[in-house]
Amino acid sequence: MDMQMFGRISDAFGPSGFEEDVVRTIAGFCREFEVENDAMNNLYVRMPGADKEKPVIQLDAHTDECGFMVQAIHENGVLGIVMLGGFVLTNIPAHTVMIRTRSGKMVRGIITSKPVHFMNDKERASQELDIEKIYVDIGAVSKREVEEVFGVSIGDPMMPEVSFSYDEEHGVCFGKAFDNRAGCACIVDTMKQLYKEREQLAVQVVGAFAAQEEVGMRGATVTAQVVKPDLAIVFEGSPSDDFYFSAALAQGRMKSGVQIRRLDKSYVSNPVFMEYAIKLAKKYGIPYQETVRRGGSTNAGKISLTGKAVPVLVLGVPSRYVHTHYNFCAKKDLEAAAGLAAQVIRELDGEHLRHICRQDVLDSCL
């Protein structure tokens, strides 16, 4: 996995509905492929010279990140905000954000946090927050200055201000939006691994980078209709749980390999596809961990319901503190996810496809 590539994708500006910088960044690393985008800024990456008669496997990851939008500009110069995606309110105050104005200028802001000096005893003891009372301060002193000097307007998007770095000594990545820029990097890496073998593959490989997942899996609703996959692999920057459960119960441990998801609120996995992937992980020594999630969702929930139903394999990269400003993940887990996906695709043949798509279920009855 190219850490420079992952870092550039992680750093890109892309709150839900404003993913164009992410799309351009990813496309810049896909020059050997055929690329196009649509009106929603979903990005499609295809192998050149693909045999249109072959079945299609869709590689999915979402490009958007949790962010904010300017909802109001107050007379004293602070900005009211709404969330784009699911932040926990206690994770928001006292961090910095970057606001993109309509002219394209980037403006830094601080998410307000009331100083302890001005709190009464009740406020100090309370952890209750209200998004309508959390503001962003860009250093202005009036509404006029916000609009005329800083150029900030209602509707401008903002993202956490965090810069990617890679600790080579310990194999750890630091940055923002690993949910799901980690998955985006895995698609690019998987397709590059398969590029020279593309004519020998039993399937067409299409990378589909979906917009607006954090606000209702909207992009994947469109990409699945465009790609019309026969099966799919969904990559996710999955929340790492190694700090919240015992070693025996944790199912998303950083540096323990790709996370193969059996269940979440959006999707019950295709067991045949999962067992095929696990068999290959064991065969090639790819570290993996299985998970059954009580909550959460992925684009698999939308893709699996396309057409006559699509078998989906969900591969996660355990990432710490997703849906906050700052994330950690491990290079070895990124490589395990992309490596397993590439191997799954390499070894697909007619028999495997028939079995995974359950076309053989009724054979013994006929």
C-alpha positions, 0 to 999 in steps of 0.5 A: 500500500502506497502511504503517500496515496493514502495520505493524499486521499485522507487529507482531501476535503470531502464532507457529505455532498462536497466530495469533488476534491476526493474524486479528483485526488483518487482519479489522479492515482488511477491514470491507467484506468478508465475513470468517470463521475456522475452528477452526484460525484460518484466516481467509477474506475474501470479496467481498460479493455474489459470484456463486457460479457464477463460478470461484474464485481463492484468494489465499493468504498464511500468518499465522504467524511463526517463534517459540518455546514454553516447553518446561520451567521450570528450578529457577533460573528460566530457561525451556527452549524449542522452536522453532516454525518454522525458525530457524538456531540461531546467529541465536537467542541474545542477542535479546529475545522476548515471551511470552504467558501463559495469562492474556494477559499479555505478558512480556519475556525475553532469549534467553540467551548465555553471557558470554565471561568464562565460556567456555573456549578451546574454547567461544570457538572453537566455533560449535556450539549445541544448542536444549536448551542455549539458554534464555530469562531473564525476570528470575526467580530460581526456578521458583516465581517464574516460575509464581506471580509472572510467570504463565508456564507450560509451553506458553506461546508467544513471538515475537521482540520487534521493532516495525515502522517505515517509512523513507519517505525510502528506501521501506524497511520494518523489522520482524519476520515479513515472512515472511509478513505481507508476503503478508498485507498484499498480499492485503488490498491486492489485494482493496481494489484490486478491490472496486469492480470485483468485479461485473465480474470473471470470477472470485470472489476469496477471500482465505485467510489460512492458519495454521501454514505454518511447521510443515508448511503445515498451514493451506493443507491446510484452506483449499484444501479449504474454498475449492475454488479453480479457480486461486490466487495465493500471496503470500510474504515470500521471502528476499532473496538480493542479499547472497549472489550476484552481481548476475547471479545474484541472483533476489530483489533488494530494490527490484527488483520482485515475485519470480515463482517458477518452482520450489522444493521444494514446487511446479513452477509452471504455465508458462501461468499464469506467462507470462500474469502476465509478459505483464501485468507487461511490459504495465503496467510492473510490475517483476518478477524470476523465480526458480528456488529450489533449496530452500524451499517455499510453500503452493502445494505444498498448494493445487496438489494440491487436487481435480483440481489447481489452477494456482498463481502464486507472487508473492514480496516480497523480504525480508532476513533472514527467519526471524530477528528483524529484516527489511527489505523495500521498499514498491515490491516490496509494491506490485508484488506486489499490483499484479500480482495485481490486474491478473492477476485483472482481465484473466482471462476464459473464454479465459484460464481455459481456457488456464491450467487446460489445458482446451484441451490436447486440443482439436487431438486431438478 
